[in-house]
Amino acid sequence: MEAGLTDEANVTFLRVLEQLGEIEKNVAEQAESQAAAETKRAGNENLHVLLVEDDADQRELLAGVLAMQGCRVSTANDGDQALDYLENNQWPDYVLLDMRMPQRDGVSTVRRLREINASPNLRILATSGTSPEDLGIGFGSVSESL
């Protein structure tokens, strides 16, 4: 302005205002995203997950991710330890179950859960690096295959 470049100063001022508007928009979007994530985490607060995984690193990683999402997480090293946990504790909402484990694998653990008449609200999610066919179960719903 002092140099007599009024038009250039106005253009620069308008650019600054536009950039500030973009920053404000980005901050508002981030705040909305964080609020949505908090709402999601709050919705998961009451979810209890029993994580059954023999690999300690994977177990801790998955437990941490689930906890960050607001879930209460209990862990077991294999199917036998999971069944012991279920015998002595309140049943979780979900069992996240590795299918290949020592002691008692995932397939025999699911079968045992059905034999002892597991909670009708229990949902079992099986994970494996092995195909369902290699485990002797069909693809899709485990309840139809086991």
C-alpha positions in Angstrom: 0.0 0.0 0.0 2.8 2.4 0.9 4.5 1.7 -2.4 1.4 2.7 -4.3 0.5 -0.9 -5.3 -3.1 -0.8 -4.1 -4.4 -3.3 -6.6 -1.7 -5.8 -5.8 -2.2 -5.3 -2.1 -5.9 -5.9 -2.5 -5.3 -9.1 -4.5 -2.8 -10.3 -1.8 -5.3 -9.5 1.0 -8.1 -11.4 -0.8 -5.7 -14.4 -1.2 -5.0 -14.3 2.5 -8.7 -14.2 3.3 -9.3 -17.1 0.9 -6.5 -19.2 2.6 -7.8 -18.4 6.0 -11.2 -19.6 4.9 -9.7 -22.8 3.7 -7.9 -23.3 7.0 -11.1 -22.6 8.9 -12.9 -25.2 6.7 -10.2 -27.8 7.3 -10.2 -27.2 11.0 -14.0 -27.6 11.1 -13.8 -30.9 9.0 -11.2 -32.2 11.4 -13.3 -31.3 14.4 -16.3 -33.1 12.8 -14.2 -36.1 12.1 -12.9 -36.2 15.6 -16.4 -35.9 17.0 -17.6 -38.7 14.8 -14.7 -40.9 16.0 -15.4 -40.1 19.7 -19.1 -41.0 19.1 -18.0 -44.3 17.5 -15.7 -45.0 20.4 -18.4 -44.1 22.9 -20.7 -46.5 21.1 -18.1 -49.3 21.5 -17.6 -48.7 25.3 -20.0 -51.5 26.2 -18.6 -54.0 23.7 -16.5 -56.7 25.3 -14.2 -58.7 23.0 -12.3 -61.9 23.8 -9.3 -62.0 21.5 -7.8 -65.4 21.1 -4.4 -65.3 19.3 -1.3 -67.4 20.0 1.1 -64.9 18.5 1.9 -62.4 21.4 2.8 -59.5 19.0 -0.4 -59.9 17.0 -2.5 -60.3 20.1 -1.1 -57.1 21.7 -1.5 -55.1 18.5 -5.1 -56.2 17.9 -6.0 -55.7 21.6 -4.5 -52.2 21.4 -6.5 -51.3 18.2 -9.7 -52.6 19.7 -9.1 -50.7 23.0 -8.4 -47.5 21.0 -11.9 -48.0 19.4 -13.4 -48.1 22.9 -13.8 -51.9 23.3 -13.1 -53.8 26.6 -10.7 -56.5 25.5 -9.8 -59.7 27.2 -7.1 -62.0 25.7 -6.3 -65.7 25.6 -3.3 -67.5 24.0 -5.3 -70.5 22.6 -8.6 -72.2 22.5 -8.1 -73.9 25.9 -7.3 -70.7 27.6 -10.3 -69.0 25.9 -12.7 -71.8 27.2 -11.2 -71.4 30.7 -11.8 -67.7 30.5 -15.4 -68.2 29.4 -16.0 -70.7 32.2 -15.0 -68.3 34.9 -16.0 -64.9 33.5 -19.0 -63.1 32.0 -19.4 -63.9 28.3 -18.1 -61.3 25.9 -20.1 -59.9 22.9 -17.5 -61.1 20.4 -14.8 -63.7 20.3 -12.2 -62.8 17.7 -10.6 -66.2 17.2 -7.4 -67.3 15.3 -8.1 -70.6 13.6 -4.5 -72.0 13.8 -3.3 -72.3 17.4 -1.5 -74.8 19.6 -3.4 -76.7 22.3 -6.9 -76.2 20.9 -7.4 -74.7 17.4 -10.2 -72.4 16.3 -12.4 -75.1 14.7 -12.4 -77.3 17.9 -13.0 -74.2 20.0 -16.0 -73.2 18.1 -17.4 -76.7 18.3 -16.8 -76.8 22.0 -18.6 -73.4 22.4 -21.6 -74.9 20.6 -21.5 -78.0 22.8 -21.7 -76.0 26.0 -24.5 -74.0 24.6 -22.8 -70.6 24.3 -24.6 -67.4 24.8 -27.1 -66.9 21.9 -25.8 -63.3 21.5 -22.2 -64.3 21.2 -20.7 -63.5 17.8 -17.6 -65.4 16.7 -15.2 -63.9 14.2 -12.6 -66.3 12.8 -9.2 -65.1 11.5 -6.6 -67.0 9.7 -3.9 -66.9 7.1 -5.3 -70.2 5.9 -8.2 -70.7 3.5 -11.5 -72.1 4.9 -11.1 -75.1 2.7 -7.7 -75.9 4.2 -9.3 -75.8 7.6 -12.0 -78.2 6.5 -14.8 -75.6 6.6 -16.8 -74.1 3.8 -16.5 -70.4 2.8 -19.1 -68.1 4.4 -21.0 -68.7 7.6 -19.1 -70.9 10.0 -22.3 -72.0 11.6 -23.4 -73.6 8.4 -20.1 -75.4 7.9 -19.1 -76.7 11.4 
